[in-house]
Amino acid sequence: MFSIVLVEPEIPQNTGNIARTCAATGCKLHLVRPLGFELSDRALKRAGVDYWDLVEVRVYDSLSEVLSSVPPSSHVWFFSAKGERAYADAPFCKGDFLVFGKESTGLGDEILSAHKKDVLRIPVREESRSLNLSNAAAIAVYEALRQNGFEGLAERR
């Protein structure tokens, strides 16, 4: 239903946790090189447990390569602590792409300024720099799913 894009992720456990979120929600996972780990990394696999076969993963050499593959009907949202607009105010639609930067620096200023109207933030206390990448991705995905009636997800087990 949605795609999560990780630009130059550095920490395998975060990517593994996000892969697990993708498995639970049916989201696609797009990874932009360079990666701070090997896809066969034990920590990455451990964080994703046995869900890797449920996740469609694509690896790209650049963000522009990802953006050129986005269908015209999809919107691309960029997440950053520097965003002015709160994530819950964005109108998420099926097929949208949710883009997150690397853990140490986030998305670069060049990317943020080029897509200023599409940059979203997840509010945190002023004393706190930001959320963990995997938590931020989960928050964003579940808000997008909520806005779309949690389509495709089980009501209860």
TIMARLUM-861069 format. One record per residue (C-alpha): chain; z, x, y; residue in three letters. Coordinates in steps of 0.001 Angstrom, whole numbers. Example, Ala and Ser with C-alpha at 12.3 -4.5 7.8 and 13.67 -1.06 7.14 Angstrom:
// residues 2
<atom chain="A" zz="7800" xx="12300" yy="-4500" res="ALA"/>
<atom chain="A" zz="7140" xx="13670" yy="-1060" res="SER"/>
//
This chain:
// residues 157
<atom chain="A" zz="0" xx="0" yy="0" res="MET"/>
<atom chain="A" zz="864" xx="2854" yy="2407" res="PHE"/>
<atom chain="A" zz="263" xx="6588" yy="2464" res="SER"/>
<atom chain="A" zz="2871" xx="9218" yy="3278" res="ILE"/>
<atom chain="A" zz="1518" xx="12460" yy="4704" res="VAL"/>
<atom chain="A" zz="3682" xx="15587" yy="4701" res="LEU"/>
<atom chain="A" zz="2354" xx="18340" yy="6949" res="VAL"/>
<atom chain="A" zz="3355" xx="21761" yy="5621" res="GLU"/>
<atom chain="A" zz="6490" xx="20640" yy="3747" res="PRO"/>
<atom chain="A" zz="8909" xx="23499" yy="3090" res="GLU"/>
<atom chain="A" zz="11668" xx="22191" yy="834" res="ILE"/>
<atom chain="A" zz="10689" xx="21134" yy="-2689" res="PRO"/>
<atom chain="A" zz="13631" xx="18772" yy="-3115" res="GLN"/>
<atom chain="A" zz="12539" xx="16745" yy="-80" res="ASN"/>
<atom chain="A" zz="8989" xx="16457" yy="-1365" res="THR"/>
<atom chain="A" zz="10313" xx="15508" yy="-4810" res="GLY"/>
<atom chain="A" zz="12526" xx="12811" yy="-3313" res="ASN"/>
<atom chain="A" zz="9606" xx="11474" yy="-1273" res="ILE"/>
<atom chain="A" zz="7454" xx="11455" yy="-4414" res="ALA"/>
<atom chain="A" zz="10135" xx="9359" yy="-6080" res="ARG"/>
<atom chain="A" zz="10041" xx="6939" yy="-3129" res="THR"/>
<atom chain="A" zz="6249" xx="6803" yy="-3525" res="CYS"/>
<atom chain="A" zz="6640" xx="6030" yy="-7229" res="ALA"/>
<atom chain="A" zz="9084" xx="3206" yy="-6457" res="ALA"/>
<atom chain="A" zz="6912" xx="1693" yy="-3725" res="THR"/>
<atom chain="A" zz="3337" xx="2402" yy="-4777" res="GLY"/>
<atom chain="A" zz="2648" xx="4662" yy="-1801" res="CYS"/>
<atom chain="A" zz="197" xx="7544" yy="-2010" res="LYS"/>
<atom chain="A" zz="1433" xx="11042" yy="-1201" res="LEU"/>
<atom chain="A" zz="-734" xx="13408" yy="837" res="HIS"/>
<atom chain="A" zz="373" xx="17037" yy="1175" res="LEU"/>
<atom chain="A" zz="-1054" xx="19387" yy="3813" res="VAL"/>
<atom chain="A" zz="-1046" xx="23129" yy="3090" res="ARG"/>
<atom chain="A" zz="539" xx="25541" yy="3364" res="PRO"/>
<atom chain="A" zz="3283" xx="24230" yy="1106" res="LEU"/>
<atom chain="A" zz="6623" xx="26009" yy="995" res="GLY"/>
<atom chain="A" zz="6625" xx="25787" yy="-2803" res="PHE"/>
<atom chain="A" zz="4366" xx="25518" yy="-5818" res="GLU"/>
<atom chain="A" zz="3615" xx="22033" yy="-7072" res="LEU"/>
<atom chain="A" zz="4874" xx="23185" yy="-10442" res="SER"/>
<atom chain="A" zz="8198" xx="24282" yy="-8895" res="ASP"/>
<atom chain="A" zz="11148" xx="23227" yy="-11078" res="ARG"/>
<atom chain="A" zz="13121" xx="21940" yy="-8065" res="ALA"/>
<atom chain="A" zz="10205" xx="19739" yy="-7053" res="LEU"/>
<atom chain="A" zz="9873" xx="18273" yy="-10515" res="LYS"/>
<atom chain="A" zz="13650" xx="17858" yy="-10860" res="ARG"/>
<atom chain="A" zz="13864" xx="15906" yy="-7593" res="ALA"/>
<atom chain="A" zz="11041" xx="13617" yy="-8686" res="GLY"/>
<atom chain="A" zz="12545" xx="13294" yy="-12177" res="VAL"/>
<atom chain="A" zz="10038" xx="11625" yy="-14500" res="ASP"/>
<atom chain="A" zz="8151" xx="9727" yy="-11824" res="TYR"/>
<atom chain="A" zz="5306" xx="12164" yy="-11143" res="TRP"/>
<atom chain="A" zz="2875" xx="10260" yy="-13356" res="ASP"/>
<atom chain="A" zz="3403" xx="7183" yy="-11138" res="LEU"/>
<atom chain="A" zz="2430" xx="8980" yy="-7921" res="VAL"/>
<atom chain="A" zz="-1060" xx="9575" yy="-6604" res="GLU"/>
<atom chain="A" zz="-844" xx="13010" yy="-4951" res="VAL"/>
<atom chain="A" zz="-3617" xx="14593" yy="-2905" res="ARG"/>
<atom chain="A" zz="-3477" xx="18065" yy="-1393" res="VAL"/>
<atom chain="A" zz="-5406" xx="19036" yy="1749" res="TYR"/>
<atom chain="A" zz="-6019" xx="22246" yy="3657" res="ASP"/>
<atom chain="A" zz="-5483" xx="20668" yy="7098" res="SER"/>
<atom chain="A" zz="-4242" xx="17558" yy="8836" res="LEU"/>
<atom chain="A" zz="-7729" xx="16995" yy="10257" res="SER"/>
<atom chain="A" zz="-8991" xx="16785" yy="6665" res="GLU"/>
<atom chain="A" zz="-6471" xx="14005" yy="5986" res="VAL"/>
<atom chain="A" zz="-7303" xx="12181" yy="9212" res="LEU"/>
<atom chain="A" zz="-11019" xx="12259" yy="8448" res="SER"/>
<atom chain="A" zz="-10298" xx="10475" yy="5147" res="SER"/>
<atom chain="A" zz="-8399" xx="7579" yy="6761" res="VAL"/>
<atom chain="A" zz="-10308" xx="4289" yy="6400" res="PRO"/>
<atom chain="A" zz="-11252" xx="2594" yy="9707" res="PRO"/>
<atom chain="A" zz="-9001" xx="-365" yy="8853" res="SER"/>
<atom chain="A" zz="-5901" xx="1864" yy="8618" res="SER"/>
<atom chain="A" zz="-3658" xx="3081" yy="11413" res="HIS"/>
<atom chain="A" zz="-2047" xx="6515" yy="11518" res="VAL"/>
<atom chain="A" zz="1565" xx="6772" yy="12702" res="TRP"/>
<atom chain="A" zz="3219" xx="10099" yy="13508" res="PHE"/>
<atom chain="A" zz="6992" xx="10462" yy="13165" res="PHE"/>
<atom chain="A" zz="8963" xx="12756" yy="15444" res="SER"/>
<atom chain="A" zz="12372" xx="12981" yy="17087" res="ALA"/>
<atom chain="A" zz="10325" xx="13477" yy="20281" res="LYS"/>
<atom chain="A" zz="8725" xx="10024" yy="20043" res="GLY"/>
<atom chain="A" zz="9438" xx="7457" yy="22748" res="GLU"/>
<atom chain="A" zz="8753" xx="4350" yy="20660" res="ARG"/>
<atom chain="A" zz="11150" xx="3229" yy="17919" res="ALA"/>
<atom chain="A" zz="9677" xx="2940" yy="14434" res="TYR"/>
<atom chain="A" zz="10824" xx="-681" yy="14064" res="ALA"/>
<atom chain="A" zz="8666" xx="-1654" yy="17060" res="ASP"/>
<atom chain="A" zz="5442" xx="-527" yy="15397" res="ALA"/>
<atom chain="A" zz="3269" xx="-3166" yy="13712" res="PRO"/>
<atom chain="A" zz="2731" xx="-1629" yy="10266" res="PHE"/>
<atom chain="A" zz="-189" xx="-2965" yy="8236" res="CYS"/>
<atom chain="A" zz="-1250" xx="-2404" yy="4650" res="LYS"/>
<atom chain="A" zz="-3118" xx="867" yy="4289" res="GLY"/>
<atom chain="A" zz="-1429" xx="2643" yy="7203" res="ASP"/>
<atom chain="A" zz="-680" xx="6366" yy="7043" res="PHE"/>
<atom chain="A" zz="2810" xx="7651" yy="7928" res="LEU"/>
<atom chain="A" zz="2726" xx="11323" yy="8966" res="VAL"/>
<atom chain="A" zz="5751" xx="13634" yy="8930" res="PHE"/>
<atom chain="A" zz="6047" xx="17295" yy="9915" res="GLY"/>
<atom chain="A" zz="7752" xx="20184" yy="8196" res="LYS"/>
<atom chain="A" zz="11512" xx="20324" yy="7976" res="GLU"/>
<atom chain="A" zz="12060" xx="23301" yy="10312" res="SER"/>
<atom chain="A" zz="9947" xx="22263" yy="13293" res="THR"/>
<atom chain="A" zz="8462" xx="18807" yy="12701" res="GLY"/>
<atom chain="A" zz="4975" xx="18046" yy="13944" res="LEU"/>
<atom chain="A" zz="3566" xx="20453" yy="16515" res="GLY"/>
<atom chain="A" zz="3294" xx="19570" yy="20197" res="ASP"/>
<atom chain="A" zz="-502" xx="19673" yy="19974" res="GLU"/>
<atom chain="A" zz="-495" xx="16928" yy="17333" res="ILE"/>
<atom chain="A" zz="2081" xx="14861" yy="19215" res="LEU"/>
<atom chain="A" zz="256" xx="15032" yy="22540" res="SER"/>
<atom chain="A" zz="-3085" xx="14174" yy="20904" res="ALA"/>
<atom chain="A" zz="-1588" xx="11036" yy="19341" res="HIS"/>
<atom chain="A" zz="1080" xx="10141" yy="21915" res="LYS"/>
<atom chain="A" zz="713" xx="6347" yy="21661" res="LYS"/>
<atom chain="A" zz="1145" xx="6534" yy="17886" res="ASP"/>
<atom chain="A" zz="4271" xx="8717" yy="17788" res="VAL"/>
<atom chain="A" zz="7377" xx="6949" yy="16492" res="LEU"/>
<atom chain="A" zz="10991" xx="7999" yy="16315" res="ARG"/>
<atom chain="A" zz="13904" xx="6961" yy="14161" res="ILE"/>
<atom chain="A" zz="16885" xx="6623" yy="16508" res="PRO"/>
<atom chain="A" zz="19868" xx="8880" yy="15841" res="VAL"/>
<atom chain="A" zz="22927" xx="9812" yy="17864" res="ARG"/>
<atom chain="A" zz="22286" xx="12262" yy="20682" res="GLU"/>
<atom chain="A" zz="24518" xx="14860" yy="19035" res="GLU"/>
<atom chain="A" zz="22329" xx="14755" yy="15923" res="SER"/>
<atom chain="A" zz="19007" xx="16581" yy="15916" res="ARG"/>
<atom chain="A" zz="17242" xx="14456" yy="13302" res="SER"/>
<atom chain="A" zz="17401" xx="12975" yy="9823" res="LEU"/>
<atom chain="A" zz="16530" xx="14703" yy="6572" res="ASN"/>
<atom chain="A" zz="12781" xx="14450" yy="5906" res="LEU"/>
<atom chain="A" zz="13107" xx="12446" yy="2704" res="SER"/>
<atom chain="A" zz="15502" xx="9990" yy="4361" res="ASN"/>
<atom chain="A" zz="13165" xx="9563" yy="7339" res="ALA"/>
<atom chain="A" zz="10185" xx="8900" yy="5068" res="ALA"/>
<atom chain="A" zz="12152" xx="6316" yy="3066" res="ALA"/>
<atom chain="A" zz="13312" xx="4525" yy="6221" res="ILE"/>
<atom chain="A" zz="9762" xx="4367" yy="7578" res="ALA"/>
<atom chain="A" zz="8202" xx="3206" yy="4301" res="VAL"/>
<atom chain="A" zz="10748" xx="475" yy="3755" res="TYR"/>
<atom chain="A" zz="10332" xx="-825" yy="7314" res="GLU"/>
<atom chain="A" zz="6567" xx="-942" yy="6776" res="ALA"/>
<atom chain="A" zz="7105" xx="-2733" yy="3463" res="LEU"/>
<atom chain="A" zz="9594" xx="-5154" yy="5036" res="ARG"/>
<atom chain="A" zz="7064" xx="-6088" yy="7711" res="GLN"/>
<atom chain="A" zz="4575" xx="-6825" yy="4942" res="ASN"/>
<atom chain="A" zz="6898" xx="-8956" yy="2838" res="GLY"/>
<atom chain="A" zz="7650" xx="-6197" yy="312" res="PHE"/>
<atom chain="A" zz="4318" xx="-7061" yy="-1298" res="GLU"/>
<atom chain="A" zz="3958" xx="-5625" yy="-4782" res="GLY"/>
<atom chain="A" zz="7658" xx="-4857" yy="-5246" res="LEU"/>
<atom chain="A" zz="9910" xx="-6607" yy="-7751" res="ALA"/>
<atom chain="A" zz="12322" xx="-9154" yy="-6312" res="GLU"/>
<atom chain="A" zz="15101" xx="-8142" yy="-8707" res="ARG"/>
<atom chain="A" zz="15629" xx="-6755" yy="-12157" res="ARG"/>
//
